[in-house]
Amino acid sequence: SSSSSSSFSSQQRLYHDDKSIVSKIHQSSVQNAKEFDERHSYAHVPLTVHPSVRQWMQPIRPHQYAVTPSQFLLPPSHLEMENIHDNQNHNDNHNPNRRNMIPPPYAYTGYVPPTADRDRIRLHHPETVDKLREAGRIARQVLDLACSHALAGITTDEIDQLVHEALLHDYGAYPSPLNYMGFPKSVCSSVNEVVCHGIPDMRPLSDGDIVSFDVSCYFGGVHGDNCATIIVGDYDSDIVPMQSSKSSGRCDTNILQKNDNNDEKKINEYSSTSSFFLPVDYSKANQVGHDWKGIPYKNTNFFKNNVNDKDDKDQSHPHPHHHPHPHHHYDQKNNQNSSKELLYITARRLNQATLESLNAAISTCHPGSSLSTIGNAIHAVADAYGYDTVQKYRGHGIGHDFHTAPFVKHFRNWDDIILRPGMVFTIEPMLTEGCQDCIEWESDGWTVVTKDGGRCAQFEHMVSITEDGCEILTLPS
């Protein structure tokens, strides 16, 4: 009886703490959404697909995708020969394991063997967490590489090839999605209303598209997994894509920028234009401005001249670099935005909310908290912005197997599973501008799209629960 009473008391305390934390997150997000809308003279209608989407975007339809020669699954002996031949051409100091790249069990058959961890939460040893951190950082480096190449005119199939080559040749890592239950590509690319599991194809990206890249890899016997969404065409015109550096055995994590003399200079990998997630104090993660400067799109200089002088003076935390983007400036004087400009503005708002929901969820992660608090925090941010959060697809435990318990709901729930040190899982909210209801294409058995055609954004991190909080395993190295 005493034990039962103690358990009930703990549940009451957990419920009270969760309610208090989530309430603060919601209040902060309401303010952030309000500031965004005022800054852009925008009136958001909750759970509604903006008319600019109907006007400017064609619905995503099944499209041809190619399987290039380098993506045929090769026998182990051929993989080994390919790696050895490639190693003869450059220094291998950055990747001593590339000659011994070992693919996951499903690589050659597509069959994912059953695991006991499907229904059991594993508490990982520190040595395993070290491996997961290394795999996570590789996945992150290649995610940044993929996102930097998401330019108008390029196909997601070309970006898939880039990801495939970078993981296999530069890191000696296996692209986890490839042949996982038969998935035909090395990265998931989800454009506009595609929620997740999009198959890279030959459709060229267009300005105004939003595209999510989910990059995962298998390295050192464990998986790394992360995702980000960017807006095609919404970037500084002087930024050029990251380069894959075969000579060093790794991806170059600096971006090249052209100056007035057409010379190229390096931008540090932690600058706001080259990195999606900055190392930050996640106790403040529910506040815009503490993760990648709070601007989940590449152009960090959008806001200058979009507010009047008084507003600038009244801002307690003005954005450090303000100048209008040459292609997407709107007329503040008349408070009117063209439908094309609204396409970008509404995409930025959706991206901001999704990234904010991820940060809010991470800020709740510590021993003694619960999985339900993660979902409640995400849903609170979605509510504050007037969006919905996908319920069919969830975060997951990760380790030697790609998908294991615990399965992390990104919506309001009461899964009172207490977080403990040693847990490692992904948090990957998918927010929709319209209703979260979604369907899977019968044509390929993978692509998931919203029923109402509304756009969807997604951000994902791998999180390890530590003795005194949590560690994000997919930050840049």
C-alpha angles and dihedrals in degrees: 000000000000091000091049091050091050091050091050090049091052091051090051091051091047090050092050093048092047092050092050095047094046092047091056091047091051093049091050092049092048088056093046092050091048092051092049092050093047092048091053098036086237129151110205121209109206120243093002130128105233115243090235088068091057091045101047108023129071115215114261110253133182107285136187115273126189131219105215121208093255089058098057107109107254128204113258092256091058093047089051092049091049092052094046092049091049091049091058089068103056148017113285099198093114094053115030092166099056094100089056098047107158117198122217119267094262097051098102102030107028088230114131108207117226118260133202088223090070088086100019128071111228121211104214125223116238090252091058091047088054089055091047090051091053093048090045093053092049090051089049095050090052092045089057088048092052094047093049090059096051095112131145111277098025118110125228086235089064091049089049089055090050091051092046094051094044094051097043102037105027100039107018088235128137118234101243098212094055108110092346098154085340100308103163102213143057098236137029112236117188118188126197108313093014105110100193146323093049113170114229109247145167097276109119116233116246133208108273096030116128113214132186121205117199106196119187132167141184113225132156091002096303138084131245119200136182142144141197137181125219135177115243112235094014098109140097110279093227095060117099126193123278115260128232106232108213092173093063096039093240143069117276102244093196120088121223119235126193118224129201091281092053088247117138123237132183123253114207112253092240094057116115093249098054106038131053099204124033123204099263147164100268092195082082095038094118090065120085110243101046101085120052086340087297092276109116095196132068101250104080093173100067102111106063113114091006090101129044125252094261092055090050091053092047094053112106092196108027117186108262099229119037128177130128120262105246094227102041107039115139133201107261093176093066094031089229127133123194116236090249091054090046088055088063096040094052090046091052091049092052091047092048092051093048094050090045090053091053092050091047091052092049091050089063095053115110137111110293095027119104143231090246091062089058092055093042091053093051092048091049091057092046090051092049092055095040096248135125128236123224113248102183097069125049147180118266147199114268137195132104086353123054099228122024141140135326099064109200118217115212094204139065110298144141102232094144096195106150118228115239133184111272096039114127121186143145126253110201114163118194112201123190128202090218130025118333094227109122141175136206120237112247090206095072104007092229116063113095119198135179114258094228096046093246118151122257130206129195137189125181140189134176110235129197119199110226133188092267104027132312142305126218107225097193102062117120113277 
